[in-house]
């Protein structure tokens, strides 16, 4: 029983680490991404969950630049639209 509780606590610990490192991402997003493609999550053991969360956290740690909050995405879109306006005005670079 203590082994099961230990795996459970590891899963909670990984989620807490993810929250500290990526505070703008909610738990639902972390879980949905970590479990994406797994299939039947109802039969998922605590040990399997720890493995998937750890694998996901490692991917996140190695691939930080892909994370952008909504404001950054909106700015990128706006800047892209502004480029088209500048081309229409003849302000080519």
PDB file with one MODEL, atoms N, CA, C and O in Angstrom:
MODEL        1
ATOM      1  N   UNK A   1       0.816  -1.192   0.000  1.00  0.00           N
ATOM      2  CA  UNK A   1       0.000   0.000   0.000  1.00  0.00           C
ATOM      3  C   UNK A   1       0.864   1.262   0.000  1.00  0.00           C
ATOM      4  O   UNK A   1       0.515   2.248  -0.650  1.00  0.00           O
ATOM      5  N   UNK A   2       1.978   1.241   0.717  1.00  0.00           N
ATOM      6  CA  UNK A   2       2.821   2.439   0.751  1.00  0.00           C
ATOM      7  C   UNK A   2       3.423   2.726  -0.623  1.00  0.00           C
ATOM      8  O   UNK A   2       3.649   3.886  -0.968  1.00  0.00           O
ATOM      9  N   UNK A   3       3.687   1.671  -1.418  1.00  0.00           N
ATOM     10  CA  UNK A   3       4.211   1.871  -2.770  1.00  0.00           C
ATOM     11  C   UNK A   3       3.191   2.606  -3.618  1.00  0.00           C
ATOM     12  O   UNK A   3       3.549   3.509  -4.376  1.00  0.00           O
ATOM     13  N   UNK A   4       1.929   2.232  -3.500  1.00  0.00           N
ATOM     14  CA  UNK A   4       0.884   2.891  -4.265  1.00  0.00           C
ATOM     15  C   UNK A   4       0.779   4.359  -3.844  1.00  0.00           C
ATOM     16  O   UNK A   4       0.668   5.243  -4.694  1.00  0.00           O
ATOM     17  N   UNK A   5       0.813   4.613  -2.557  1.00  0.00           N
ATOM     18  CA  UNK A   5       0.755   5.991  -2.062  1.00  0.00           C
ATOM     19  C   UNK A   5       1.982   6.764  -2.538  1.00  0.00           C
ATOM     20  O   UNK A   5       1.888   7.951  -2.847  1.00  0.00           O
ATOM     21  N   UNK A   6       3.125   6.097  -2.595  1.00  0.00           N
ATOM     22  CA  UNK A   6       4.346   6.732  -3.039  1.00  0.00           C
ATOM     23  C   UNK A   6       4.225   7.176  -4.494  1.00  0.00           C
ATOM     24  O   UNK A   6       4.613   8.298  -4.822  1.00  0.00           O
ATOM     25  N   UNK A   7       3.703   6.336  -5.365  1.00  0.00           N
ATOM     26  CA  UNK A   7       3.503   6.684  -6.773  1.00  0.00           C
ATOM     27  C   UNK A   7       2.494   7.828  -6.893  1.00  0.00           C
ATOM     28  O   UNK A   7       2.666   8.739  -7.703  1.00  0.00           O
ATOM     29  N   UNK A   8       1.457   7.767  -6.088  1.00  0.00           N
ATOM     30  CA  UNK A   8       0.446   8.825  -6.067  1.00  0.00           C
ATOM     31  C   UNK A   8       1.106  10.154  -5.700  1.00  0.00           C
ATOM     32  O   UNK A   8       0.869  11.170  -6.353  1.00  0.00           O
ATOM     33  N   UNK A   9       1.929  10.144  -4.657  1.00  0.00           N
ATOM     34  CA  UNK A   9       2.612  11.364  -4.224  1.00  0.00           C
ATOM     35  C   UNK A   9       3.604  11.863  -5.270  1.00  0.00           C
ATOM     36  O   UNK A   9       3.790  13.070  -5.424  1.00  0.00           O
ATOM     37  N   UNK A  10       4.238  10.947  -5.985  1.00  0.00           N
ATOM     38  CA  UNK A  10       5.140  11.349  -7.064  1.00  0.00           C
ATOM     39  C   UNK A  10       4.368  12.090  -8.156  1.00  0.00           C
ATOM     40  O   UNK A  10       4.836  13.104  -8.675  1.00  0.00           O
ATOM     41  N   UNK A  11       3.189  11.582  -8.501  1.00  0.00           N
ATOM     42  CA  UNK A  11       2.366  12.231  -9.524  1.00  0.00           C
ATOM     43  C   UNK A  11       1.972  13.639  -9.083  1.00  0.00           C
ATOM     44  O   UNK A  11       2.051  14.588  -9.863  1.00  0.00           O
ATOM     45  N   UNK A  12       1.552  13.762  -7.836  1.00  0.00           N
ATOM     46  CA  UNK A  12       1.195  15.071  -7.296  1.00  0.00           C
ATOM     47  C   UNK A  12       2.416  15.992  -7.300  1.00  0.00           C
ATOM     48  O   UNK A  12       2.307  17.171  -7.635  1.00  0.00           O
ATOM     49  N   UNK A  13       3.569  15.455  -6.930  1.00  0.00           N
ATOM     50  CA  UNK A  13       4.806  16.236  -6.922  1.00  0.00           C
ATOM     51  C   UNK A  13       5.176  16.757  -8.305  1.00  0.00           C
ATOM     52  O   UNK A  13       5.595  17.905  -8.450  1.00  0.00           O
ATOM     53  N   UNK A  14       5.022  15.914  -9.316  1.00  0.00           N
ATOM     54  CA  UNK A  14       5.327  16.335 -10.687  1.00  0.00           C
ATOM     55  C   UNK A  14       4.372  17.442 -11.112  1.00  0.00           C
ATOM     56  O   UNK A  14       4.793  18.422 -11.727  1.00  0.00           O
ATOM     57  N   UNK A  15       3.086  17.295 -10.788  1.00  0.00           N
ATOM     58  CA  UNK A  15       2.115  18.351 -11.121  1.00  0.00           C
ATOM     59  C   UNK A  15       2.450  19.657 -10.399  1.00  0.00           C
ATOM     60  O   UNK A  15       2.300  20.736 -10.972  1.00  0.00           O
ATOM     61  N   UNK A  16       2.898  19.567  -9.157  1.00  0.00           N
ATOM     62  CA  UNK A  16       3.297  20.773  -8.427  1.00  0.00           C
ATOM     63  C   UNK A  16       4.530  21.419  -9.071  1.00  0.00           C
ATOM     64  O   UNK A  16       4.606  22.642  -9.183  1.00  0.00           O
ATOM     65  N   UNK A  17       5.487  20.597  -9.489  1.00  0.00           N
ATOM     66  CA  UNK A  17       6.668  21.127 -10.181  1.00  0.00           C
ATOM     67  C   UNK A  17       6.264  21.832 -11.475  1.00  0.00           C
ATOM     68  O   UNK A  17       6.757  22.918 -11.779  1.00  0.00           O
ATOM     69  N   UNK A  18       5.369  21.210 -12.227  1.00  0.00           N
ATOM     70  CA  UNK A  18       4.909  21.811 -13.474  1.00  0.00           C
ATOM     71  C   UNK A  18       4.231  23.155 -13.212  1.00  0.00           C
ATOM     72  O   UNK A  18       4.407  24.106 -13.974  1.00  0.00           O
ATOM     73  N   UNK A  19       3.460  23.225 -12.134  1.00  0.00           N
ATOM     74  CA  UNK A  19       2.779  24.475 -11.791  1.00  0.00           C
ATOM     75  C   UNK A  19       3.785  25.572 -11.439  1.00  0.00           C
ATOM     76  O   UNK A  19       3.589  26.733 -11.798  1.00  0.00           O
ATOM     77  N   UNK A  20       4.853  25.208 -10.740  1.00  0.00           N
ATOM     78  CA  UNK A  20       5.877  26.189 -10.378  1.00  0.00           C
ATOM     79  C   UNK A  20       6.640  26.675 -11.610  1.00  0.00           C
ATOM     80  O   UNK A  20       6.915  27.867 -11.747  1.00  0.00           O
ATOM     81  N   UNK A  21       6.979  25.750 -12.497  1.00  0.00           N
ATOM     82  CA  UNK A  21       7.788  26.082 -13.668  1.00  0.00           C
ATOM     83  C   UNK A  21       6.970  26.796 -14.738  1.00  0.00           C
ATOM     84  O   UNK A  21       7.465  27.711 -15.396  1.00  0.00           O
ATOM     85  N   UNK A  22       5.713  26.375 -14.912  1.00  0.00           N
ATOM     86  CA  UNK A  22       4.849  26.915 -15.959  1.00  0.00           C
ATOM     87  C   UNK A  22       3.541  27.417 -15.342  1.00  0.00           C
ATOM     88  O   UNK A  22       2.492  26.810 -15.558  1.00  0.00           O
ATOM     89  N   UNK A  23       3.583  28.510 -14.581  1.00  0.00           N
ATOM     90  CA  UNK A  23       2.393  28.962 -13.859  1.00  0.00           C
ATOM     91  C   UNK A  23       1.244  29.426 -14.754  1.00  0.00           C
ATOM     92  O   UNK A  23       0.101  29.486 -14.301  1.00  0.00           O
ATOM     93  N   UNK A  24       1.528  29.755 -16.015  1.00  0.00           N
ATOM     94  CA  UNK A  24       0.455  30.217 -16.902  1.00  0.00           C
ATOM     95  C   UNK A  24      -0.354  29.060 -17.490  1.00  0.00           C
ATOM     96  O   UNK A  24      -1.432  29.279 -18.043  1.00  0.00           O
ATOM     97  N   UNK A  25       0.154  27.838 -17.378  1.00  0.00           N
ATOM     98  CA  UNK A  25      -0.564  26.672 -17.896  1.00  0.00           C
ATOM     99  C   UNK A  25      -1.327  25.996 -16.758  1.00  0.00           C
ATOM    100  O   UNK A  25      -0.772  25.756 -15.686  1.00  0.00           O
ATOM    101  N   UNK A  26      -2.594  25.694 -16.998  1.00  0.00           N
ATOM    102  CA  UNK A  26      -3.392  25.070 -15.932  1.00  0.00           C
ATOM    103  C   UNK A  26      -3.190  23.551 -15.897  1.00  0.00           C
ATOM    104  O   UNK A  26      -2.651  22.956 -16.830  1.00  0.00           O
ATOM    105  N   UNK A  27      -3.631  22.954 -14.814  1.00  0.00           N
ATOM    106  CA  UNK A  27      -3.448  21.518 -14.613  1.00  0.00           C
ATOM    107  C   UNK A  27      -4.139  20.706 -15.711  1.00  0.00           C
ATOM    108  O   UNK A  27      -3.618  19.681 -16.150  1.00  0.00           O
ATOM    109  N   UNK A  28      -5.284  21.156 -16.140  1.00  0.00           N
ATOM    110  CA  UNK A  28      -6.004  20.449 -17.198  1.00  0.00           C
ATOM    111  C   UNK A  28      -5.189  20.346 -18.474  1.00  0.00           C
ATOM    112  O   UNK A  28      -5.182  19.306 -19.132  1.00  0.00           O
ATOM    113  N   UNK A  29      -4.502  21.429 -18.823  1.00  0.00           N
ATOM    114  CA  UNK A  29      -3.669  21.416 -20.025  1.00  0.00           C
ATOM    115  C   UNK A  29      -2.504  20.448 -19.863  1.00  0.00           C
ATOM    116  O   UNK A  29      -2.173  19.706 -20.788  1.00  0.00           O
ATOM    117  N   UNK A  30      -1.878  20.457 -18.675  1.00  0.00           N
ATOM    118  CA  UNK A  30      -0.771  19.523 -18.430  1.00  0.00           C
ATOM    119  C   UNK A  30      -1.257  18.072 -18.541  1.00  0.00           C
ATOM    120  O   UNK A  30      -0.637  17.252 -19.218  1.00  0.00           O
ATOM    121  N   UNK A  31      -2.369  17.769 -17.869  1.00  0.00           N
ATOM    122  CA  UNK A  31      -2.875  16.393 -17.890  1.00  0.00           C
ATOM    123  C   UNK A  31      -3.308  15.978 -19.292  1.00  0.00           C
ATOM    124  O   UNK A  31      -2.988  14.877 -19.742  1.00  0.00           O
ATOM    125  N   UNK A  32      -4.034  16.855 -19.983  1.00  0.00           N
ATOM    126  CA  UNK A  32      -4.509  16.520 -21.327  1.00  0.00           C
ATOM    127  C   UNK A  32      -3.345  16.257 -22.269  1.00  0.00           C
ATOM    128  O   UNK A  32      -3.395  15.329 -23.077  1.00  0.00           O
ATOM    129  N   UNK A  33      -2.309  17.060 -22.170  1.00  0.00           N
ATOM    130  CA  UNK A  33      -1.149  16.882 -23.048  1.00  0.00           C
ATOM    131  C   UNK A  33      -0.350  15.642 -22.665  1.00  0.00           C
ATOM    132  O   UNK A  33       0.085  14.884 -23.533  1.00  0.00           O
ATOM    133  N   UNK A  34      -0.159  15.438 -21.370  1.00  0.00           N
ATOM    134  CA  UNK A  34       0.609  14.273 -20.911  1.00  0.00           C
ATOM    135  C   UNK A  34      -0.093  12.963 -21.267  1.00  0.00           C
ATOM    136  O   UNK A  34       0.563  11.970 -21.582  1.00  0.00           O
ATOM    137  N   UNK A  35      -1.414  12.962 -21.217  1.00  0.00           N
ATOM    138  CA  UNK A  35      -2.182  11.733 -21.453  1.00  0.00           C
ATOM    139  C   UNK A  35      -2.668  11.601 -22.892  1.00  0.00           C
ATOM    140  O   UNK A  35      -3.323  10.616 -23.232  1.00  0.00           O
ATOM    141  N   UNK A  36      -2.360  12.575 -23.739  1.00  0.00           N
ATOM    142  CA  UNK A  36      -2.803  12.551 -25.128  1.00  0.00           C
ATOM    143  C   UNK A  36      -2.298  11.299 -25.829  1.00  0.00           C
ATOM    144  O   UNK A  36      -1.111  10.976 -25.778  1.00  0.00           O
ATOM    145  N   UNK A  37      -3.192  10.622 -26.465  1.00  0.00           N
ATOM    146  CA  UNK A  37      -2.835   9.421 -27.207  1.00  0.00           C
ATOM    147  C   UNK A  37      -2.761   8.162 -26.366  1.00  0.00           C
ATOM    148  O   UNK A  37      -2.518   7.080 -26.899  1.00  0.00           O
ATOM    149  N   UNK A  38      -2.967   8.280 -25.062  1.00  0.00           N
ATOM    150  CA  UNK A  38      -2.871   7.097 -24.204  1.00  0.00           C
ATOM    151  C   UNK A  38      -4.067   6.180 -24.397  1.00  0.00           C
ATOM    152  O   UNK A  38      -3.926   4.958 -24.348  1.00  0.00           O
ATOM    153  N   UNK A  39      -5.230   6.749 -24.613  1.00  0.00           N
ATOM    154  CA  UNK A  39      -6.428   5.928 -24.784  1.00  0.00           C
ATOM    155  C   UNK A  39      -7.241   5.857 -23.515  1.00  0.00           C
ATOM    156  O   UNK A  39      -7.792   6.859 -23.059  1.00  0.00           O
ATOM    157  N   UNK A  40      -7.314   4.670 -22.948  1.00  0.00           N
ATOM    158  CA  UNK A  40      -8.166   4.415 -21.790  1.00  0.00           C
ATOM    159  C   UNK A  40      -7.486   4.861 -20.498  1.00  0.00           C
ATOM    160  O   UNK A  40      -6.696   4.119 -19.915  1.00  0.00           O
ATOM    161  N   UNK A  41      -7.801   6.088 -20.054  1.00  0.00           N
ATOM    162  CA  UNK A  41      -7.173   6.596 -18.835  1.00  0.00           C
ATOM    163  C   UNK A  41      -7.834   6.040 -17.579  1.00  0.00           C
ATOM    164  O   UNK A  41      -7.286   6.178 -16.486  1.00  0.00           O
ATOM    165  N   UNK A  42      -9.001   5.413 -17.716  1.00  0.00           N
ATOM    166  CA  UNK A  42      -9.686   4.824 -16.554  1.00  0.00           C
ATOM    167  C   UNK A  42      -8.885   3.675 -15.965  1.00  0.00           C
ATOM    168  O   UNK A  42      -8.926   3.442 -14.758  1.00  0.00           O
ATOM    169  N   UNK A  43      -8.167   2.967 -16.801  1.00  0.00           N
ATOM    170  CA  UNK A  43      -7.384   1.832 -16.328  1.00  0.00           C
ATOM    171  C   UNK A  43      -5.929   2.186 -16.023  1.00  0.00           C
ATOM    172  O   UNK A  43      -5.115   1.300 -15.763  1.00  0.00           O
ATOM    173  N   UNK A  44      -5.606   3.456 -16.052  1.00  0.00           N
ATOM    174  CA  UNK A  44      -4.242   3.922 -15.841  1.00  0.00           C
ATOM    175  C   UNK A  44      -3.824   3.736 -14.381  1.00  0.00           C
ATOM    176  O   UNK A  44      -4.515   4.191 -13.470  1.00  0.00           O
ATOM    177  N   UNK A  45      -2.697   3.067 -14.168  1.00  0.00           N
ATOM    178  CA  UNK A  45      -2.206   2.894 -12.798  1.00  0.00           C
ATOM    179  C   UNK A  45      -1.443   4.147 -12.378  1.00  0.00           C
ATOM    180  O   UNK A  45      -1.054   4.957 -13.219  1.00  0.00           O
ATOM    181  N   UNK A  46      -1.233   4.297 -11.080  1.00  0.00           N
ATOM    182  CA  UNK A  46      -0.470   5.437 -10.575  1.00  0.00           C
ATOM    183  C   UNK A  46       0.942   5.429 -11.151  1.00  0.00           C
ATOM    184  O   UNK A  46       1.491   6.480 -11.483  1.00  0.00           O
ATOM    185  N   UNK A  47       1.517   4.253 -11.264  1.00  0.00           N
ATOM    186  CA  UNK A  47       2.868   4.122 -11.797  1.00  0.00           C
ATOM    187  C   UNK A  47       2.925   4.580 -13.256  1.00  0.00           C
ATOM    188  O   UNK A  47       3.862   5.271 -13.656  1.00  0.00           O
ATOM    189  N   UNK A  48       1.931   4.198 -14.043  1.00  0.00           N
ATOM    190  CA  UNK A  48       1.868   4.626 -15.443  1.00  0.00           C
ATOM    191  C   UNK A  48       1.672   6.137 -15.540  1.00  0.00           C
ATOM    192  O   UNK A  48       2.263   6.789 -16.401  1.00  0.00           O
ATOM    193  N   UNK A  49       0.844   6.690 -14.660  1.00  0.00           N
ATOM    194  CA  UNK A  49       0.627   8.131 -14.648  1.00  0.00           C
ATOM    195  C   UNK A  49       1.920   8.869 -14.327  1.00  0.00           C
ATOM    196  O   UNK A  49       2.232   9.875 -14.964  1.00  0.00           O
ATOM    197  N   UNK A  50       2.669   8.385 -13.354  1.00  0.00           N
ATOM    198  CA  UNK A  50       3.955   9.003 -13.020  1.00  0.00           C
ATOM    199  C   UNK A  50       4.882   8.955 -14.229  1.00  0.00           C
ATOM    200  O   UNK A  50       5.552   9.942 -14.534  1.00  0.00           O
ATOM    201  N   UNK A  51       4.926   7.835 -14.912  1.00  0.00           N
ATOM    202  CA  UNK A  51       5.776   7.701 -16.094  1.00  0.00           C
ATOM    203  C   UNK A  51       5.383   8.722 -17.162  1.00  0.00           C
ATOM    204  O   UNK A  51       6.245   9.403 -17.717  1.00  0.00           O
ATOM    205  N   UNK A  52       4.071   8.830 -17.454  1.00  0.00           N
ATOM    206  CA  UNK A  52       3.603   9.750 -18.486  1.00  0.00           C
ATOM    207  C   UNK A  52       3.831  11.207 -18.098  1.00  0.00           C
ATOM    208  O   UNK A  52       4.224  12.019 -18.936  1.00  0.00           O
ATOM    209  N   UNK A  53       3.587  11.540 -16.835  1.00  0.00           N
ATOM    210  CA  UNK A  53       3.823  12.911 -16.383  1.00  0.00           C
ATOM    211  C   UNK A  53       5.310  13.254 -16.407  1.00  0.00           C
ATOM    212  O   UNK A  53       5.688  14.364 -16.782  1.00  0.00           O
ATOM    213  N   UNK A  54       6.144  12.312 -16.012  1.00  0.00           N
ATOM    214  CA  UNK A  54       7.583  12.546 -16.033  1.00  0.00           C
ATOM    215  C   UNK A  54       8.090  12.723 -17.463  1.00  0.00           C
ATOM    216  O   UNK A  54       8.918  13.593 -17.732  1.00  0.00           O
ATOM    217  N   UNK A  55       7.593  11.904 -18.364  1.00  0.00           N
ATOM    218  CA  UNK A  55       7.952  12.005 -19.777  1.00  0.00           C
ATOM    219  C   UNK A  55       7.518  13.362 -20.337  1.00  0.00           C
ATOM    220  O   UNK A  55       8.271  14.009 -21.065  1.00  0.00           O
ATOM    221  N   UNK A  56       6.305  13.785 -19.992  1.00  0.00           N
ATOM    222  CA  UNK A  56       5.779  15.082 -20.431  1.00  0.00           C
ATOM    223  C   UNK A  56       6.626  16.225 -19.867  1.00  0.00           C
ATOM    224  O   UNK A  56       6.973  17.153 -20.598  1.00  0.00           O
ATOM    225  N   UNK A  57       6.960  16.167 -18.582  1.00  0.00           N
ATOM    226  CA  UNK A  57       7.756  17.213 -17.946  1.00  0.00           C
ATOM    227  C   UNK A  57       9.126  17.309 -18.614  1.00  0.00           C
ATOM    228  O   UNK A  57       9.631  18.410 -18.833  1.00  0.00           O
ATOM    229  N   UNK A  58       9.717  16.188 -18.931  1.00  0.00           N
ATOM    230  CA  UNK A  58      11.011  16.181 -19.611  1.00  0.00           C
ATOM    231  C   UNK A  58      10.904  16.851 -20.973  1.00  0.00           C
ATOM    232  O   UNK A  58      11.765  17.647 -21.347  1.00  0.00           O
ATOM    233  N   UNK A  59       9.843  16.531 -21.718  1.00  0.00           N
ATOM    234  CA  UNK A  59       9.631  17.178 -23.020  1.00  0.00           C
ATOM    235  C   UNK A  59       9.474  18.688 -22.847  1.00  0.00           C
ATOM    236  O   UNK A  59      10.026  19.465 -23.627  1.00  0.00           O
ATOM    237  N   UNK A  60       8.729  19.099 -21.834  1.00  0.00           N
ATOM    238  CA  UNK A  60       8.532  20.526 -21.577  1.00  0.00           C
ATOM    239  C   UNK A  60       9.853  21.194 -21.214  1.00  0.00           C
ATOM    240  O   UNK A  60      10.140  22.294 -21.687  1.00  0.00           O
ATOM    241  N   UNK A  61      10.650  20.550 -20.391  1.00  0.00           N
ATOM    242  CA  UNK A  61      11.931  21.112 -19.979  1.00  0.00           C
ATOM    243  C   UNK A  61      12.880  21.287 -21.163  1.00  0.00           C
ATOM    244  O   UNK A  61      13.668  22.232 -21.200  1.00  0.00           O
ATOM    245  N   UNK A  62      12.802  20.384 -22.118  1.00  0.00           N
ATOM    246  CA  UNK A  62      13.688  20.438 -23.276  1.00  0.00           C
ATOM    247  C   UNK A  62      13.180  21.352 -24.382  1.00  0.00           C
ATOM    248  O   UNK A  62      13.948  21.748 -25.259  1.00  0.00           O
ATOM    249  N   UNK A  63      11.905  21.687 -24.350  1.00  0.00           N
ATOM    250  CA  UNK A  63      11.284  22.428 -25.455  1.00  0.00           C
ATOM    251  C   UNK A  63      10.546  23.657 -24.950  1.00  0.00           C
ATOM    252  O   UNK A  63       9.366  23.828 -25.254  1.00  0.00           O
ATOM    253  N   UNK A  64      11.201  24.502 -24.200  1.00  0.00           N
ATOM    254  CA  UNK A  64      10.565  25.676 -23.600  1.00  0.00           C
ATOM    255  C   UNK A  64      10.078  26.706 -24.628  1.00  0.00           C
ATOM    256  O   UNK A  64       9.001  27.263 -24.419  1.00  0.00           O
ATOM    257  N   UNK A  65      10.790  26.997 -25.715  1.00  0.00           N
ATOM    258  CA  UNK A  65      10.383  28.101 -26.589  1.00  0.00           C
ATOM    259  C   UNK A  65       8.981  27.996 -27.189  1.00  0.00           C
ATOM    260  O   UNK A  65       8.430  29.009 -27.620  1.00  0.00           O
ATOM    261  N   UNK A  66       8.394  26.813 -27.228  1.00  0.00           N
ATOM    262  CA  UNK A  66       7.072  26.700 -27.839  1.00  0.00           C
ATOM    263  C   UNK A  66       5.957  27.276 -26.974  1.00  0.00           C
ATOM    264  O   UNK A  66       4.833  27.442 -27.448  1.00  0.00           O
ATOM    265  N   UNK A  67       6.248  27.578 -25.731  1.00  0.00           N
ATOM    266  CA  UNK A  67       5.218  28.057 -24.819  1.00  0.00           C
ATOM    267  C   UNK A  67       5.054  29.563 -24.982  1.00  0.00           C
ATOM    268  O   UNK A  67       6.009  30.327 -24.851  1.00  0.00           O
ATOM    269  N   UNK A  68       3.835  29.965 -25.267  1.00  0.00           N
ATOM    270  CA  UNK A  68       3.530  31.392 -25.373  1.00  0.00           C
ATOM    271  C   UNK A  68       2.150  31.615 -24.773  1.00  0.00           C
ATOM    272  O   UNK A  68       1.219  30.845 -25.009  1.00  0.00           O
ATOM    273  N   UNK A  69       2.038  32.677 -24.000  1.00  0.00           N
ATOM    274  CA  UNK A  69       0.720  32.949 -23.453  1.00  0.00           C
ATOM    275  C   UNK A  69      -0.134  33.630 -24.522  1.00  0.00           C
ATOM    276  O   UNK A  69       0.364  33.989 -25.589  1.00  0.00           O
ATOM    277  N   UNK A  70      -1.410  33.803 -24.230  1.00  0.00           N
ATOM    278  CA  UNK A  70      -2.351  34.340 -25.205  1.00  0.00           C
ATOM    279  C   UNK A  70      -1.966  35.742 -25.668  1.00  0.00           C
ATOM    280  O   UNK A  70      -2.169  36.078 -26.835  1.00  0.00           O
ATOM    281  N   UNK A  71      -1.417  36.561 -24.779  1.00  0.00           N
ATOM    282  CA  UNK A  71      -1.009  37.911 -25.161  1.00  0.00           C
ATOM    283  C   UNK A  71       0.109  37.882 -26.196  1.00  0.00           C
ATOM    284  O   UNK A  71       0.108  38.672 -27.140  1.00  0.00           O
ATOM    285  N   UNK A  72       1.070  36.965 -26.019  1.00  0.00           N
ATOM    286  CA  UNK A  72       2.167  36.861 -26.975  1.00  0.00           C
ATOM    287  C   UNK A  72       1.652  36.406 -28.342  1.00  0.00           C
ATOM    288  O   UNK A  72       2.082  36.921 -29.374  1.00  0.00           O
ATOM    289  N   UNK A  73       0.744  35.455 -28.345  1.00  0.00           N
ATOM    290  CA  UNK A  73       0.179  34.963 -29.601  1.00  0.00           C
ATOM    291  C   UNK A  73      -0.584  36.086 -30.293  1.00  0.00           C
ATOM    292  O   UNK A  73      -0.447  36.268 -31.502  1.00  0.00           O
ATOM    293  N   UNK A  74      -1.390  36.843 -29.542  1.00  0.00           N
ATOM    294  CA  UNK A  74      -2.135  37.968 -30.120  1.00  0.00           C
ATOM    295  C   UNK A  74      -1.189  39.005 -30.721  1.00  0.00           C
ATOM    296  O   UNK A  74      -1.464  39.552 -31.789  1.00  0.00           O
ATOM    297  N   UNK A  75      -0.066  39.278 -30.033  1.00  0.00           N
ATOM    298  CA  UNK A  75       0.914  40.245 -30.538  1.00  0.00           C
ATOM    299  C   UNK A  75       1.544  39.752 -31.841  1.00  0.00           C
ATOM    300  O   UNK A  75       1.732  40.532 -32.775  1.00  0.00           O
ATOM    301  N   UNK A  76       1.867  38.464 -31.903  1.00  0.00           N
ATOM    302  CA  UNK A  76       2.453  37.900 -33.123  1.00  0.00           C
ATOM    303  C   UNK A  76       1.482  38.034 -34.291  1.00  0.00           C
ATOM    304  O   UNK A  76       1.884  38.410 -35.392  1.00  0.00           O
ATOM    305  N   UNK A  77       0.218  37.732 -34.059  1.00  0.00           N
ATOM    306  CA  UNK A  77      -0.796  37.848 -35.113  1.00  0.00           C
ATOM    307  C   UNK A  77      -0.944  39.296 -35.549  1.00  0.00           C
ATOM    308  O   UNK A  77      -0.992  39.583 -36.745  1.00  0.00           O
ATOM    309  N   UNK A  78      -1.018  40.218 -34.580  1.00  0.00           N
ATOM    310  CA  UNK A  78      -1.164  41.644 -34.896  1.00  0.00           C
ATOM    311  C   UNK A  78       0.032  42.140 -35.695  1.00  0.00           C
ATOM    312  O   UNK A  78      -0.134  42.857 -36.683  1.00  0.00           O
ATOM    313  N   UNK A  79       1.248  41.760 -35.272  1.00  0.00           N
ATOM    314  CA  UNK A  79       2.445  42.173 -36.002  1.00  0.00           C
ATOM    315  C   UNK A  79       2.436  41.631 -37.428  1.00  0.00           C
ATOM    316  O   UNK A  79       2.847  42.318 -38.363  1.00  0.00           O
ATOM    317  N   UNK A  80       1.967  40.402 -37.589  1.00  0.00           N
ATOM    318  CA  UNK A  80       1.880  39.821 -38.927  1.00  0.00           C
ATOM    319  C   UNK A  80       0.882  40.562 -39.801  1.00  0.00           C
ATOM    320  O   UNK A  80       1.141  40.789 -40.983  1.00  0.00           O
ATOM    321  N   UNK A  81      -0.251  40.940 -39.234  1.00  0.00           N
ATOM    322  CA  UNK A  81      -1.241  41.702 -39.988  1.00  0.00           C
ATOM    323  C   UNK A  81      -0.714  43.090 -40.340  1.00  0.00           C
ATOM    324  O   UNK A  81      -1.002  43.611 -41.418  1.00  0.00           O
ATOM    325  N   UNK A  82       0.055  43.687 -39.435  1.00  0.00           N
ATOM    326  CA  UNK A  82       0.648  44.995 -39.697  1.00  0.00           C
ATOM    327  C   UNK A  82       1.640  44.928 -40.855  1.00  0.00           C
ATOM    328  O   UNK A  82       1.789  45.904 -41.590  1.00  0.00           O
ATOM    329  N   UNK A  83       2.314  43.808 -41.030  1.00  0.00           N
ATOM    330  CA  UNK A  83       3.233  43.652 -42.160  1.00  0.00           C
ATOM    331  C   UNK A  83       2.485  43.757 -43.483  1.00  0.00           C
ATOM    332  O   UNK A  83       2.969  44.375 -44.431  1.00  0.00           O
ATOM    333  N   UNK A  84       1.312  43.155 -43.540  1.00  0.00           N
ATOM    334  CA  UNK A  84       0.519  43.226 -44.764  1.00  0.00           C
ATOM    335  C   UNK A  84       0.061  44.650 -45.028  1.00  0.00           C
ATOM    336  O   UNK A  84       0.007  45.068 -46.184  1.00  0.00           O
ATOM    337  N   UNK A  85      -0.265  45.399 -43.999  1.00  0.00           N
ATOM    338  CA  UNK A  85      -0.683  46.804 -44.160  1.00  0.00           C
ATOM    339  C   UNK A  85       0.475  47.630 -44.698  1.00  0.00           C
ATOM    340  O   UNK A  85       0.273  48.474 -45.572  1.00  0.00           O
ATOM    341  N   UNK A  86       1.698  47.402 -44.189  1.00  0.00           N
ATOM    342  CA  UNK A  86       2.859  48.145 -44.639  1.00  0.00           C
ATOM    343  C   UNK A  86       3.152  47.856 -46.100  1.00  0.00           C
ATOM    344  O   UNK A  86       3.542  48.761 -46.839  1.00  0.00           O
ATOM    345  N   UNK A  87       2.973  46.614 -46.534  1.00  0.00           N
ATOM    346  CA  UNK A  87       3.199  46.263 -47.941  1.00  0.00           C
ATOM    347  C   UNK A  87       2.193  46.960 -48.830  1.00  0.00           C
ATOM    348  O   UNK A  87       2.539  47.399 -49.927  1.00  0.00           O
ATOM    349  N   UNK A  88       0.948  47.071 -48.378  1.00  0.00           N
ATOM    350  CA  UNK A  88      -0.082  47.744 -49.158  1.00  0.00           C
ATOM    351  C   UNK A  88       0.223  49.231 -49.331  1.00  0.00           C
ATOM    352  O   UNK A  88      -0.151  49.823 -50.343  1.00  0.00           O
ATOM    353  N   UNK A  89       0.896  49.836 -48.359  1.00  0.00           N
ATOM    354  CA  UNK A  89       1.243  51.253 -48.411  1.00  0.00           C
ATOM    355  C   UNK A  89       2.541  51.500 -49.156  1.00  0.00           C
ATOM    356  O   UNK A  89       2.950  52.653 -49.298  1.00  0.00           O
ATOM    357  N   UNK A  90       3.201  50.459 -49.637  1.00  0.00           N
ATOM    358  CA  UNK A  90       4.448  50.602 -50.357  1.00  0.00           C
ATOM    359  C   UNK A  90       5.663  50.729 -49.471  1.00  0.00           C
ATOM    360  O   UNK A  90       6.733  51.101 -49.953  1.00  0.00           O
ATOM    361  N   UNK A  91       5.533  50.432 -48.185  1.00  0.00           N
ATOM    362  CA  UNK A  91       6.656  50.527 -47.254  1.00  0.00           C
ATOM    363  C   UNK A  91       7.396  49.195 -47.180  1.00  0.00           C
ATOM    364  O   UNK A  91       7.460  48.580 -46.116  1.00  0.00           O
ATOM    365  N   UNK A  92       7.942  48.756 -48.277  1.00  0.00           N
ATOM    366  CA  UNK A  92       8.657  47.478 -48.281  1.00  0.00           C
ATOM    367  C   UNK A  92      10.046  47.650 -47.709  1.00  0.00           C
ATOM    368  O   UNK A  92      10.666  48.704 -47.853  1.00  0.00           O
ATOM    369  N   UNK A  93      10.520  46.625 -47.069  1.00  0.00           N
ATOM    370  CA  UNK A  93      11.847  46.667 -46.471  1.00  0.00           C
ATOM    371  C   UNK A  93      12.870  46.105 -47.407  1.00  0.00           C
ATOM    372  O   UNK A  93      14.054  46.058 -47.072  1.00  0.00           O
TER     373      UNK A  93
ENDMDL
END
